[in-house]
Amino acid sequence: MTQTTLPVRVRDHLVDLLNDGVLGHVTWLTSRGRLNTAIMWIDYDGEHLLTSSRLGSAKGRAFRSDPRV
């Protein structure tokens, strides 16, 4: 299966919300088709939304397996 990254531009009026180390909700579909949501610290480097999770965690595996997250 080929995966592609979907470019998403953060609108200018929302950038200020991302510059202060904010908490955000990240939601993804599990392998069973269920929604799973996690509260995470979110940062913005001017181009990308950044989050962190442990490499071996279920959340980290889900993020790496689906670029839409």
WOJO-V571952 format. One record per residue. N is the residue number from 1. SS is DSSP state (H for helix, E for strand, L for the rest). PSI is psi as a letter, one per 40 degrees, with the letter a starting at -180 (999 if undefined). OMEGA is omega as a letter, one per 20 degrees, with the letter a starting at -180 (999 if undefined). Layout:
n | ss | psi | omega
N | SS | PSI | OMEGA
N | SS | PSI | OMEGA
This chain:
n | ss | psi | omega
1 | L | h | r
2 | L | h | r
3 | L | i | r
4 | L | i | r
5 | L | h | r
6 | L | h | a
7 | L | h | r
8 | L | h | r
9 | L | h | r
10 | L | h | a
11 | L | i | a
12 | H | d | a
13 | H | e | r
14 | H | e | a
15 | H | d | a
16 | H | d | r
17 | H | d | a
18 | H | e | a
19 | L | e | a
20 | L | f | r
21 | L | f | a
22 | E | i | r
23 | E | i | r
24 | E | i | r
25 | E | h | r
26 | E | h | a
27 | E | h | r
28 | E | i | r
29 | E | h | r
30 | L | i | r
31 | L | e | r
32 | L | e | r
33 | L | e | r
34 | L | i | r
35 | E | h | r
36 | E | h | a
37 | E | h | r
38 | E | i | r
39 | E | h | a
40 | E | i | r
41 | E | h | r
42 | E | h | r
43 | E | i | a
44 | E | h | a
45 | L | e | a
46 | L | e | r
47 | L | d | a
48 | L | i | r
49 | E | h | a
50 | E | h | r
51 | L | i | r
52 | L | i | r
53 | L | i | r
54 | L | i | a
55 | L | d | a
56 | L | e | a
57 | L | i | r
58 | H | d | r
59 | H | d | r
60 | H | d | r
61 | H | d | r
62 | H | d | a
63 | H | d | a
64 | H | d | a
65 | H | e | a
66 | L | h | a
67 | L | e | r
68 | L | e | a
69 | L | 999 | 999
